[in-house]
Amino acid sequence: MSDRNFQSNKNLRQNTQIAVLNIVLNFILPRGWIDYDNFASNLAKQILKSDPSSEEDIKEILRKTNGTFFRLNDIDKGRFTEAFPSKEIIRVIQEQISTTPLTFIDVFQETTAIPISEGKRLVPLLEKLPERNIQEALLGSLREKNATNPHERHRDTVLEIADLEHFILSVKNRHFSFACVVKGYKSISRKTVTWKDISHQITKAYQGTFPDYLLIVLAKDPADGLITKLINYAKSVGNSNLIIMCDPVNLVRFLRAREAI
């Protein structure tokens, strides 16, 4: 890890800790309770150290927390635990972690069932595959993964925001929001996909619901400079890891794993 990335991650952790501490203090102090033995700061550190993924995880931390805080403030720990702003803390933590980079395979792990070498061999099969088939394969996988908002694809309309509109999915024990843009082989007249080919769909999909991630699924290789333009767009909206790209090799691996090709 470079010094710059290390410092960035360190700052992210510090900012998250400060945000969680503020929530704890805003819960404790207005009730007239005294922050004995730096209870709030220690609790904030313990919560982040445990890497909670649900409100129940935080409640479990509170049940195991001992010290003079509860005794000297004459607080019933059970009532404290139930009233504690666990949901707000989980939201803050997940907002910070939403900057974590994800790959297509992180989301669609079944892709790994097909070797890369076989994927390269099967890429020509994408030339005759309708874009709708790709969308349906993705939708089928998302249903199995219990993603929110699954719906059948019908004909495109002017109201369409993205090929797969806003959905929420648990990845690595975290819930993230996504939108997906799919470009089938016949949807692109050029040999490769350029920024001009997809820019309007990218901006429309993002500005529609401001998801944590945009999945870009391509049946043709990206043109030179496309990835750079996508990264620059992601940085311009404040999320440098916004884009998750699926190239033709990983796409055909996914489709073969789904028996869709």
N, C-alpha and C positions, 0 to 999 in steps of 0.2 A: 504494500500500500504506500502511495506517495505521501510526502509530508502534507501536501495540500489536502488530499483526501482524508488523511488522519485528522487534521485540524477541523475539517468540515464535519466529520462524524462526531468529534469531540464537542463541537459547538452545538450540534443537533441534540446530543444527549443532555448537555447543560440546559438548553432551551426547554427541552421536554421536562426535565426535573423542576425547573423554575415554574413551568406552567402547572404541573401537578401540585407542587408545594402551595401555589397561590390558591388552588381549589380547596386544598385541605385547610389552609388558614381561613379562607372565606367561609368555611363550614364551621370551624371551631370558634373563632374570636367573636363573631356577632352573638353567640350564645352565652358569652360571658365566661367561657372556660379558659383556664390558664394553660399555656403551652409548657407544662413541666418537662424538664429534661430534654428539651428540643424534640418533643414528641412528633410534631408536624413534619419537621425536616427528616427525621429518621424514618417516619412512615412513608414519606414520598420516595426516599431512597430504596426502601424495602419493596415498595410496589414496583418500581422500575426494574429492580434487580430480579424480581420474580417473573418478569416479562408476561404479564397477564393478558389473556385474550378474551376474557368475559367478565361480567360483573360478579359472577360467582367466584372467580379466581381472587378478586379483590376482597370479597367477603371472607373467604377462607384465610387470607392474610390477617384480617382484622380479628378473626376468632382466635388466632394463634398469638396475637400481640399482647404482651404483658407490660407492666410498668406502673409507675406512680400516677400517670395521667388519669386513668379511670378512677382510681381510688381517691385521690386528692380532690378531684372534681365531682366526686360522688355521681359517676355516670354508669348507667346500666349498659354493659358492653353489647348486649343483644339489640337494644333499641338504637344504640349508636351505629351498629353495623347495618341495620335495616335502613336508617335514615341517611347514611353516608352517601355522598354523590359519586358512586362507583361508575354509573353510566357516563357521566360527564368526563371522568378521568379516562375511561376506555376510549371515548371519542377523541380526546386530545392526543393520546398515545397513537391511535391509528392514523390521525391526521399527520403526525410527524413521520410515521413509518411509511406513509404512502409515497414518500420520495425514494423508497428502496427500489432498485432496478429488478424487474422481473423479465423472464424470457417466455416465449411461447410454450416451451416444454414445462415450465413451472406451472402453467395454467392447464395444459393438455398433456399430462404425463404419459398417456397411452402412446404418444408418438414414439417413445423410446423402444417400443416393442419391435419396430422395424429399423434395421441397421441403416446407417447413413449411405453405405455403398449401394444398398438396394434402392434407397430413395433416389439416388442419382440416376440409377438405371431406369426408374419408373417415371421420371419427370416428363418424358414425351406424352404420357397418357393424359396430362393436363390439357393438351391442345384441343381435345374433343369433349372435355368435361364441361357441362353448363355451369355457370356461376351459381345457379340455384342449388345444385347438388352440393356445392361447397358450403353454402349457407345452412342447408339442412343437416349436413354432417356436424357442423359446429353446434347447431341448435340441439341435436340429439345428445351430444356429449355434455352440453351445459345442463340439460334436463337431468341426466344421470348424476351430475355433480351437485344437484339441488340449487342451481342458480335461480335468482329471482327473475320474474317477468318473462318466462319463456312463452313464445307465441309462434304460430305457424306463419311462414312466409307466403304472401300472395303476390300479386303483381305490384310493381313499384308505382308510387304516386308522388306527386309534388310535395306531399306532406312528410315524406320519408326523411328522418333525421340521420339514420345510419342503417347499414345492412342488418345489424343486430343492435337494437337500441338499448338504452341504459339497463344494465343488470348488475346485480351484486353477487359475488362469489367468494367463498372462503379459500384462500391460498396461503399455505404455510401457517395455518391457524390464525389468519387475519382475514377480515372481511374488507374487500375492495370493490369499488364500482368500476365498470367497464362500458365502453361502446366499441363496436367493431365495424370496420370498413373492409369489404371483400372486393377484390378485382379479379374476375375470371380471365382466362386466356383470351377469349374473344371480346372482352370488354375494352381491351387496349389494342389500338391499331399498330402501334410501334413495336419494335422488338423487345424493348425494355420499358419499365414504368418510370415516368418522369414526375417531377413535382407538379407540373401543369396538369397531368392526368388525374391527380388525386387531391390537389390542394383544396378545392371547393368542398369535397366530401370530408376532408380532415377538419377543416374549420367549422363546418356545419355540425359534425358529430360532436366536437368538443364543446362548442358554444351552446349546443342544445341542452346539455345537463351537467357540464363540467365534471366528467368522470375522473377518477384517479388515473386510469390508464386507457389508452386507445390501442386496440388491436388492429394492426394493418396486415391483412392476409393477401398475399400476392401469388398469382399463378404464373407470372413472368418475373424475371430478375429485375431488381431496381437499377435504374440508370445511374451513371456516374453523377455524384453530387446529390442524389436524392436523400441519402441517409443524413448527410450534413444539413440539408434544408429541413428535414424532419426534426433533427436535434435542435436547430436554431428556433424552430417554431415552438418546440416544447419549452425551451428556456424563456422564450418571450412571454409565455403564459405562467411562468413561475414554477414549472415542474419539469426538471431536466430529464426525468425518467418516464415521462408521459407515454412515449411510444414503445409498443411491443410489436416487433415485426416478425412475420412468418414468411420466409422465402419459399420458392417452389420446392426445394428439396424437403424441408420440414413439412410443407403442406401435403405433399404426396405421401410422406411417411405417415402423417396423421390419417389421411384418407384411407390408406391401405390398412392401418391398424383398426379403423372403423368399418372395414370391409365396404367402403364407399367407392372404391376404384379397383 
